Amino acid sequence: KTFIQPNSINQCEEIIKYFSKKKIDFYVLGNQSNIIIRDGIILTPIINFSILSELLLEKIPDGLIITCGSGVPMPRFSKKITENGFTGAEGILGIPGTVGGGICMNASSYDSYLCSFLKKTKLIDQDGKTFTLNKDELKLRWRGSLVKDKRYIVLECQFFVPQKNYIGEHKAKEISNNIINHRRFYQENDLP
């Protein structure tokens, strides 16, 4: 019944603090991919971060610094790295989730790990308190993290892709295309 899309990190803080103060449970819903929602009216408020999708890229001599909101789709994140000639994120191109959800579950595919390049992330807890944790503090593991365990919410992230991963735009796109073709051939496309 209540679907909320915050426009800013400050608005996220206000909303979650309000829910905490009023003792109202809420759900966080990312890219709305790979989920099943029951029929009927859902009374629990749903917060969706898809509007928090700014993606900033800064080229420095040592590599790329990427700062992005939690609502950035992982395919867009992957394409941005590939378009700049860097390797290491091609495999996450086919994951339909968001960067925030990908950090929460430590997403990976085709030997590409979203968190490989993660430096730090801005989080908010269930009481509306924001804080920043470095990658090492997230206790990343197979399909899990401290974010998932503590029900923290990812707001913003910073990544660093080192210059040693630069292979040129043509080669990076070739690797991406090979993965896309492999997915098309092996994944079931005739089922819902």
C-alpha positions as CSV (number, residue, x, y, z in Angstrom):
1,K,0.0,0.0,0.0
2,T,2.9,2.3,0.8
3,F,5.8,2.4,-1.8
4,I,8.5,4.9,-1.1
5,Q,11.3,6.0,-3.4
6,P,13.7,8.4,-1.5
7,N,15.3,11.1,-3.6
8,S,18.4,11.5,-1.5
9,I,20.4,9.9,1.3
10,N,19.1,12.5,3.7
11,Q,15.5,11.6,2.8
12,C,16.4,7.9,3.5
13,E,17.6,8.8,6.9
14,E,14.5,10.8,7.7
15,I,12.2,8.0,6.5
16,I,13.9,5.3,8.4
17,K,14.2,7.4,11.6
18,Y,10.5,8.1,11.4
19,F,9.7,4.3,11.0
20,S,12.0,3.5,13.9
21,K,10.5,6.2,16.2
22,K,7.0,5.0,15.4
23,K,8.1,1.3,15.6
24,I,6.9,0.6,12.1
25,D,8.4,-2.4,10.2
26,F,9.4,-1.8,6.6
27,Y,10.8,-3.8,3.7
28,V,13.6,-2.7,1.4
29,L,13.1,-3.7,-2.2
30,G,15.9,-3.2,-4.7
31,N,15.6,-3.7,-8.5
32,Q,12.5,-5.8,-8.0
33,S,14.2,-8.7,-9.9
34,N,14.0,-12.4,-8.9
35,I,11.3,-11.8,-6.3
36,I,7.8,-13.2,-5.9
37,I,5.3,-10.9,-4.2
38,R,2.1,-12.4,-2.8
39,D,-1.3,-11.4,-4.0
40,G,-3.3,-8.9,-2.0
41,I,-2.5,-5.7,-0.2
42,I,0.8,-5.4,1.5
43,L,0.4,-3.1,4.5
44,T,4.1,-3.0,5.4
45,P,5.8,0.1,3.8
46,I,8.2,-0.7,1.0
47,I,11.3,1.4,0.4
48,N,12.9,1.3,-3.0
49,F,16.2,2.9,-3.7
50,S,16.1,2.9,-7.5
51,I,16.2,6.7,-7.7
52,L,19.6,6.6,-5.8
53,S,21.3,5.7,-9.1
54,E,24.0,8.3,-9.6
55,L,27.2,6.8,-10.9
56,L,30.3,9.0,-10.9
57,L,33.6,7.9,-12.5
58,E,36.9,9.6,-11.9
59,K,40.0,8.5,-13.9
60,I,43.2,8.9,-12.0
61,P,46.7,7.7,-12.8
62,D,46.3,4.6,-10.6
63,G,43.0,3.5,-12.1
64,L,39.3,4.4,-11.7
65,I,37.4,5.6,-8.7
66,I,33.7,4.9,-9.0
67,T,31.2,6.4,-6.6
68,C,27.6,5.3,-6.9
69,G,24.2,5.1,-5.2
70,S,22.8,1.8,-4.0
71,G,20.1,1.8,-6.7
72,V,22.6,1.6,-9.6
73,P,21.8,-1.6,-11.6
74,M,24.8,-4.0,-11.7
75,P,24.7,-4.3,-15.5
76,R,25.1,-0.5,-15.8
77,F,28.0,-0.6,-13.2
78,S,29.7,-3.4,-15.2
79,K,29.2,-1.6,-18.5
80,K,30.8,1.6,-17.2
81,I,33.9,-0.3,-16.2
82,T,34.1,-2.2,-19.5
83,E,33.5,1.0,-21.6
84,N,36.6,2.5,-20.0
85,G,38.7,-0.5,-21.0
86,F,39.0,-2.2,-17.6
87,T,38.5,-5.9,-16.9
88,G,37.2,-7.7,-13.8
89,A,33.5,-6.8,-13.8
90,E,32.3,-8.4,-17.0
91,G,30.7,-11.4,-15.3
92,I,28.3,-9.3,-13.2
93,L,26.8,-7.8,-16.4
94,G,24.0,-10.4,-16.4
95,I,23.0,-10.0,-12.7
96,P,19.7,-8.1,-12.7
97,G,20.1,-6.6,-9.2
98,T,21.4,-3.4,-7.9
99,V,24.8,-2.5,-6.5
100,G,23.3,-2.2,-3.0
101,G,21.8,-5.6,-3.1
102,G,24.9,-7.0,-4.7
103,I,27.0,-5.8,-1.8
104,C,24.5,-7.2,0.7
105,M,24.7,-10.7,-0.8
106,N,28.3,-10.4,-2.1
107,A,27.2,-11.0,-5.7
108,S,29.4,-12.7,-8.2
109,S,29.2,-14.5,-11.6
110,Y,31.7,-15.7,-14.2
111,D,34.7,-15.1,-11.9
112,S,33.6,-11.4,-11.4
113,Y,32.9,-10.3,-7.9
114,L,31.1,-7.0,-7.3
115,C,33.0,-6.5,-4.0
116,S,36.5,-7.2,-5.5
117,F,36.8,-3.4,-6.2
118,L,34.8,-2.2,-3.2
119,K,36.7,0.3,-1.0
120,K,33.9,1.5,1.4
121,T,30.2,1.8,1.7
122,K,27.8,4.2,3.4
123,L,25.2,2.3,5.4
124,I,22.1,3.0,7.5
125,D,20.9,0.8,10.3
126,Q,17.3,0.1,11.2
127,D,17.2,3.1,13.6
128,G,18.3,5.5,10.9
129,K,21.9,6.0,11.9
130,T,24.3,6.3,9.0
131,F,27.9,5.2,9.1
132,T,30.7,4.1,6.7
133,L,32.4,0.7,6.7
134,N,35.5,-0.3,4.7
135,K,35.4,-3.5,2.7
136,D,37.3,-5.4,5.3
137,E,34.7,-4.6,8.0
138,L,31.8,-6.0,5.9
139,K,32.7,-9.7,6.7
140,L,32.0,-10.7,3.1
141,R,31.4,-14.4,2.5
142,W,29.7,-16.6,-0.1
143,R,26.3,-14.9,-0.7
144,G,26.4,-13.0,2.5
145,S,27.8,-10.1,4.5
146,L,27.5,-8.1,7.7
147,V,25.1,-6.0,5.8
148,K,22.7,-8.9,5.4
149,D,23.3,-10.2,9.0
150,K,22.6,-6.9,10.7
151,R,19.9,-5.7,8.2
152,Y,21.9,-2.7,7.3
153,I,20.9,-0.8,4.2
154,V,23.5,0.2,1.6
155,L,23.1,3.9,0.6
156,E,26.3,4.6,-1.4
157,C,29.5,2.9,-2.3
158,Q,33.0,3.7,-3.5
159,F,35.0,1.3,-5.7
160,F,38.5,1.4,-7.0
161,V,39.6,-0.5,-10.2
162,P,43.4,-0.5,-10.4
163,Q,45.2,0.5,-13.6
164,K,46.7,-3.0,-13.8
165,N,43.1,-4.1,-14.9
166,Y,43.2,-1.9,-17.9
167,I,43.2,-4.0,-21.1
168,G,41.6,-1.6,-23.5
169,E,38.1,-1.0,-24.5
170,H,38.1,-3.5,-27.4
171,K,39.4,-6.4,-25.4
172,A,37.1,-5.6,-22.4
173,K,34.0,-5.5,-24.7
174,E,35.1,-8.8,-26.3
175,I,35.2,-10.5,-22.9
176,S,31.7,-9.0,-22.1
177,N,30.3,-10.2,-25.4
178,N,31.7,-13.7,-24.8
179,I,29.9,-13.9,-21.4
180,I,26.7,-12.5,-22.9
181,N,26.7,-15.1,-25.7
182,H,27.5,-17.9,-23.2
183,R,24.6,-16.8,-21.0
184,R,22.2,-16.7,-24.0
185,F,23.3,-20.2,-25.0
186,Y,23.1,-21.9,-21.6
187,Q,20.4,-20.1,-19.7
188,E,16.8,-21.1,-19.9
189,N,14.9,-18.5,-21.8
190,D,11.7,-20.3,-22.5
191,L,10.6,-20.3,-18.8
192,P,9.1,-17.4,-16.8
